[in-house]
């Protein structure tokens, strides 16, 4: 829902220019608030309270206090918070959650976020105190970028709005280095643009408009524990999370694969609503990632879902990959970013604004391959030797055993050898492509137990970047994504579980599989393999439009100061001749050059 932007001085023309850059995030309405201290802007995607009463920026007064907010997101428990506030004497004009945010701030100050179950990024102006409260939800479902320089604060849902200001568009060399050497700037809050940062998830930032200083404070951490959680309790918590995310005054739809995560969300949705429900999925012309056979088995049980499928193709990729880069504000590394764009585009074509998804389940419940070896190490550390032997045996029979064992050897190898191997790989890339950037220092994380590993995935390593991608690709198409697995009450329950219950007989995310027995077909819950949420992008790189594009843009590339364009073109020719090539670097080099041209980025 929506796009927000603003800064700490008056200029309605400039804030209007910022909002024009965010039109795709909110095509339904536009609003501004400007006084001598702030300029706030808003683009609205109407989902809750479609009337004019939901217009933003919204002003609220109570007890002689006045606050103004520009708000992006949803407070899913706003009816409960509203009832509590009514009991304290507050009155409301609208049926929107935005008004609840304002009243909650007047009642509880910055601590109001503790009362919210939802996803959000907002800027709230306390007129009397002359301060701005910037806040971002617990896991970072909604983005909030900012630039603070010389006492001037600029913030927005997307970087392109910040670039509406006359700021220098200089590349962040450390982030670009991470991208070229490691594939992605995992766990970094800096952007690809120098001096433009991301407010961390689960943080409030208070900007003093008089002193022109900002202070950040974390307001949430998942609660760790070690208790048994029965399947019924687990399923009830997830069902409640799904129920909250069905709250809308427009039709809700779902992104559906044949995986455990999205089918679990869909099965629980079917228990909560009996109306027709649109489901969207993708497949390629080559059949890669085509999950419709298993999805069809699911739909036999739940005929209320009407499935729409987008066919991914070389032509579509060539037409839209630059659009995806533009909306990401950065060169993307995840191939799934393009797939997410296609699903959101299909959702928009079907005139849907809300899309449920299964994001976050792998991070919260340990679904990735990388979880398995660390789980085995955790069993060894804790002396669960009989269980360790059983899980090792299951691992050796697992279809992903080669990847798991390779990862296990890496986890068990000495830190020095891992750093040496990474350094050697980087050195090879540097020599091959003439990279003129220093490789960033490796900072391997240390985990006391498996919960620390999951916590790192959720808070710093994997999830924040994934959610940024999901938001940008969905909102590019004026679609709001909602993730039931990231309901903080559900996450707290998951993190309170006994660690040994998270993987059983080689099955990762076992509590989810066990809880959904009877609701999701066993063919899905306990399938031996799953196609990744990707398109065959490397095949698309051989297409004629990409060949012409590479020839065109690497004649005089903007990236020539950071890697050798002749080496790039030579490697691309090897790739076309199928003589072996570094495919990831070819992809990343192309995307980096496209991004640099698109946003007129300086590398000096």
N, C-alpha and C positions, 0 to 999 in steps of 0.2 A: 504494500500500500504506500504509494506516494514517493515524492522526492523532496528533500529539504535542502536549504542553503541559507547562508547569511554571513555577516561580518560585523565588526564593532565600530562602525561609523555610518552616517546617513548618506545613502545614494540609491534612490529608487531605480534609476535607469540601470545601474550596474547590477543590482539584485535581480531586476527583470531579465537582463542578459544571462545571468546564471540560471534562472529558471527555464529560459528558452532551451538551454543545453540539456535540461532534464525533462523535457516535454513527454518523452516516451514513458517515464515513470509515473506520470499522472496526467493522462489526456482529458480527464473529466472536469477539471476546475483549476484555477490559478489564483493565488492570493499573495499579498505583501503586507508587511508591517514595518514602518520606518519612523523612528524618532531621532532625537539628537545623539543617541547612544548606540543604537543598533539598526541594522537592516535585516529583516527576516523574510524569506520567501518560501512558497509551498506550491507543489504540483500535486493534484489529488487524483488518486485512483479510488473511486467510490466503491466501498465494499460493505461497511457497516454504517447505518443511517445515511441513506442516499440523498436525503433532503439537503436544502441549503444550510440547515442548522449545523451541518458537519464541516462547513467552510473553515479553512485555515489560511494563515495563522489565526488561532482562536484566542480570544480574550476572556478571562474569567475573574470575577470579583467576589470576595466573601470577607465579611468582618473587617472591611476597610483595607484589605490587601488585594493587590491586582497582579496577575501573572499572564503572560502571553507565551504560546508554544507553537512551534512548527514540528510536527510529529509524523514519523514514518514507522508503520508497523501495526501490530494488533495487541491489545491487552485481552487475552481470552477469558479471564475471570472478571471482566469489568462489571458484570452484573452483581457479583458478590461484593466487590469493593464499593460499588455505588450504594448498595444497601447499608453497608457500614457507615458510609459518609452521610447518608440521609438520616441515620440514627444520631449523628452528631450535629444535625441542623443544616446541612448543605442542601441546596436546591439546584435542579438542573433543567436546562431548556431543551437539550437535545437527547437523542438516544445513542450518542457516540461514545466511544471509549476515550476519545481525545479530551473531552470535558472532564472525564474521571481522572486523567493524568494531572490536569491543572488543579482540581480540587484536592487531590491526594498530596500534591506538593504543598499547597497552602496548609494542609493539616499536619503533614509529617516531614516537610522539608525534603532534603536529598534522600532521606530514608524511605521515601515513598516507593522506591523501586523494589524494596523487600516485599511489598504487598502485591506486586504484579506477577502474573503468570502469562508470559507472552514473548514476543519478539519486538524489538524497537530500536530506533535511534531517534533522539529528539534533542531539540535545543529549547530550553525554557528560560524566558527572560523575567527575572524578578525586578520589577520596575523600582520599587522602593529601595531595595538593597543594592541596586545597580550591579547585578551580576547575572551571568549566563550559566545555566547548568546544562552541560552536554552529557548525555547518557547513552550507553549502548547495552543491549541485552546480554544475558549471561553467557551465551555461547557464540555470539557474533553473527546471528542470522541476518541482521540488518547492518549495512556498512555505514561508517561515519569517518570521512577523511577530513584532515584539517592542516592548515599551514599557519604557523605562528612566527612572526618575524618583526622585530622592532616594535613590539606592542600591538601589532595588527594581527587579529585573528580572523581567518577565513575558514569556513567549514562547508561541507556539502556531502550529499549521498554518493556522488561520483566525482572523480578528479577533474573530468572535463569541465565541470562547473567552476571549479577553482581556477582553471586555466582561462576562464573568461576575464580574469584580472590580469593586469600587465606584469605578470611574474615571469622570471626567467625559467625556461623549460629545459633544465639541465638534467641529464641522466644521472641516476644514483649508481655510481660505478660498482659499489659493493653488491647491490642487488643484481645488476647486469652480469657481474662476475659469477654470482651464484647460479644465475639462469643458464649461462653458457657452460659452466663446468659441471654443475650438479643437476641441471634440468629444471629446478624450481627453487624459489626463495622460501623454503618451508620455515614456518615459525617466525618469520620476520614481519614486523609491523611497519617498517619503512616501505615506501612504494618505489616504483621504478623511476619516479621523479624525485630529484634532490629536494629536501625540505618539506615534502608532503608526507604526512604520517597518517596512520590509522589509529583512532581511539581503540584501546584494547577491549575485547569482550569483558563483560562483568565489571566495567569501570564507569565511574562518574568523573567528570572534569568540571571544576568550578572556575570560571574566568571572571576575575574582578575587573569590572569595566572602568573603575577609577585608577587602580594601580596597574592595570593592563598585565596582570600576571595570572597564570593558570596552575591549578594544583589537581593532581589525579589521585583517585582512591579506589581500590578494589572493594566491591561490596558483596561478592559471592565466591564461594569455593564449594565444589561438590563434597558432600558428607561421606567420608569413608567409614566402612564398618565391616563386620565379619559375621553375618547372621544368615541363617537358612531362610530362603524366600520360596514359599510354595508356588507351584504353577498357577493356581487360582489367583493368588495375590498379585503375581507378576502380570497376568493377563488383565486383571481388573485395573491395575495402574496404567497399563498401556491403553486400554479401552477408554479410560477417563481422559487421557491425553488426546486421543482421537476425537472424542466427543467435543472437547473444548475447541478443537480446530475445525469443527463443522459449523461454528457460529459465523454466519454471514447473511447479508441481505441480498446476495446474488448466488447463483448456482455454484457449487463446489465440485471439482473434478479431481482425478488422481493420475499421477504418473505411475504406470504399471509395467513392471518387468516380471520375469518368472522367478525372481529371487524371493527369499524368505521375508525380506524387510517390507517391500511394497505390497506383497500379497497378504502379509499380516495386517497391515494398515487397511487394506481393502476389505478383508474378511470382517474386521471389527467395524468398519464403516457400514457394511451390509447389515450388521446387527442393530445399528443405530438409526438407519434410515431405510425406508421401503420405496422411496421414489427412484426413478431412473437416474443413473449416474454415469457420466462420461469418463472413460479411461483412455489414456493416451500412451502409445508405445512406439518404438522405432524398429526398423530392420533395414538392412542394406540390400542393394541389388545382387550382391554376391552371396547373400545369406549369412554373412558374418553378424553375429549378435541377434539373429532372428530367433525370438523366444516364443513365437506365437503358438507353437504346438503345445507347450506346457501351459501357456496362458489360457489356451482353449480348454484344457482340462479344468483349470480354475473356474472359468466362466460357466462351465456346465453346472457347477455347484452354485454359482452366484450369477444367474441370468439377468439381474437388474443392472449389471454393468454393460454399457455399450462401448465397444472397443473401436478406437480410431487409430490407424497406424500411419506413421510418416516413413516413407521410403528414403533412406539416406542414399545419396548418389554422388558420384564424382562431379557432375554438373552443379549440384546444389552446393557442395563444398567450395568449389571454385568461385561460385557466385557470392557466397556468404561468409567466407572465413575472415575477410577484412572487416566485415560488419561486426563479427564476434570480437575481434581485436579492439575495434573502436569502443564497443560497449564495455569490454573488460577494463579499458583504460591502460592496458598493458599487454605485452605478448604473453599468451597463455601457454602453459606446458601440458596441461591435462588434455588428452584427446577427447575426453568425455565432455569438455566445455562445448565443443561443437554439437555433440549429441544433445546436450541440455538446451542449446539454442533451438535446435530443430523441434524438440518436444514442446518447448514454450511457444514456438511459432505455430505449431499445429493447434495448441490450446487456444491461442488468439484467433486463429482462423475459425475455430468452432465457437467463438464468442463466449469463452469462459475466462474468468479473471482470477480464480483461485485454484491452486493445484497442490494437493497433498502429495507428499513424497516419503521415501524411507531414509532420508539423509540422517546421518549420525549414529545409526545402529552399529555399524562396524567399529566406530571409534569407542562408543560407550560399552559395547558388549564383547569386544575382541573378535571381530569378524575377519580381519585381514590375515593373510598368510604369516606376516611378521609376528603376529601374536603367538602362534603355536610354539616356536622355539623358546621364546621367553617364558611361556607357561611351563614348558618342560624344565627350564633352568630354575624357575621358581619352586617347582615341586622338589627338585634336588636340594635346593637351599634349605627348605623346610623339613627335609628328612622324610618325605612321603615316597619312600623307595618302591614299595609294592605298586602304588598308583603310577609312579614314574615308569616302571617297567611295562605296565599295561598301556599307558599312553604312547610310549615309544613303539610298542608293537603295532598299535593302531596307526601311528604315523607312517610306519614302513609299508602299510597296506593302503595308505591314503593316495588318491590320484594326484595330489599335489606334493607327493613325498620328495621329489627332486628339489623343488623350490624350498620346501621346509628344511630339508637337511642342509642345503647350501647356506640358508640363513642361519641355521643352528651352528654350523662351523664358523661362520662369521662372528656370531655372538660370543662363541667360546674362545676365539682366537685372541691373542694378546692385543691390547690397545695399540701398542707401538706398530705391530704388523698391519693392523687395519688402517692406521694413519699413513703408513708407508705405501700401502696399496692404493689408497685414494690419491695420494700425492703423485704416484707414478702415472695413474690414469689421467690426472690433470695435466701433468707434464707432456704426455703424449698428445693430448688435445692441443696444448699450447704450441708445440712444435709443428703439428700438422696444419693448423689453421692460422698460425702467426698471431695468436691472441695476445693483445697488448695490455691485458688487465691482470693484476695480481689475483691469485686465487685466495678467497677468504679462508680464514683459519677454521679448521674443524673443531667443533666443540661437542664431542660425543657425550650424550646424556648418560647419567648413572641412575639406575633404578633399584631402590631397595627391595621392591616386590612388584608383582604384576599390576597392582592397582596404580603404582606410580607411573608405570608405562602407559596405562590407559589414560591417566590424568594428563600426561604429556600429549597424547594424541588429541584429547578433547580440547585442551586449553592452549596448546602452543604449536604443535607440529603439523598435524594433518587437517583437523576439522576447520580451523579459521579460514584457510585458503580455499578449501572446498566450498564452504558456505559463501564466501565472497564470489566465487565463480557461479554458484547456483543463483544467488541474488541478481548478479549483473545479467546473466543470460535470460532469466525469467522476466526481469523488469524491462529488458530491452524490448520485450513483446507485450508490455503492460500486463504482466501476469504475476501474481503473488504466490510464492512457494511457501508451504507450511510443513513443518517437520515434527510429527508427534513424538518421535524418539528423543527430541530435544526439549520436551516438557521437563522443567527442572525438578519437579516432584518425581517424575519417572527416573530421571538420571540419578537423583539422590537414592532412590530405591535400588537401582542397579549397582551403584557404588557401595551400597551397604551389604552386598551379597558376599557370602563366603567365596574366596577366590577359587577354591578347588572345584566349585560348581560351574565355572565359566566354560570349561571344555571337558567333554566326557567322550571317551572312546574315539578321540580324534575329531569330534564334531565341535567346531567353534560356535559361539553364540548359542550354546546348548540350552540355557534357560528360555530363550525365545522359542526355540524349536519345541521344547517340551510343553511350554504354555499354549502353543498354537495347535497342538495335536487335536485332530477332529474338526478343526476350523479351516486349516490349510491342508491340501492333499499331501500325503507323505512323499509323493514323487517330487514335490517342490521342497518340502522341509528337509528331506534327507537325500537330496540329489547328490550325485558324486562330483559333478562339476557344474560350473556356471559360466556362460559367455560374459565377457567383460562389457561394461557399459561404454563401448568405444565404437568408432568407425574405422575402416581401413585407410586411415589418413596417409600412411606412407605409400600406399598404392596410388592414392590421388595425387601425390607429388609428381608422378610420372605423366600426368595429363598434359595435353597440349597447352591449355591456358596457363598452367603453372610454369611450363618450360619457357613460354614467351615472357612471362612475368619475371622469372629469374634472369633471363637474358637482358631484359629492360632495366631492372632496378639495380643490378650489380655492375652496370657500366660505371655509374657514378654514385656509389652507395653512401649514405650518411654514416654507416657503421665502419667505413674504411679506416677510421682512427683506432678501432678496437680489434678488428681481425682482418685478415688479408682476403679481399674479394676474389683474387685470382685463385687462391687455394680453395675457396668455397666453390667457385664455378667448376674447378677441376674435379672436386669431390662429387659435385652434382652430376657431372658427365659420367663418372664412374658408376654412380647410382643408376643412371639411365641405361647404361650398358650392362647392368646387373653383374658388375665385377666386384661387388662388395663395397660398402660405404658406411660412414657414420651417419645413419639415418636421423637419430635424434638431433645431432648438431645441424643437419641440413634443415630440419623443421624449425628449430629454434632460431637459427640464423635468418631464415626467411621471415619469420614472425617478428623478430627484433627489427629488421630493416623496415618492414611494413609499418610497425608502430612508430619508428623514428620519423618516417616520412609523414605519416598521418598527423602526428602531433608536433611536427617541426622541432624535434628534440636535438639539443646540443650534447656532444660527448666530451667537449674540452673541459 
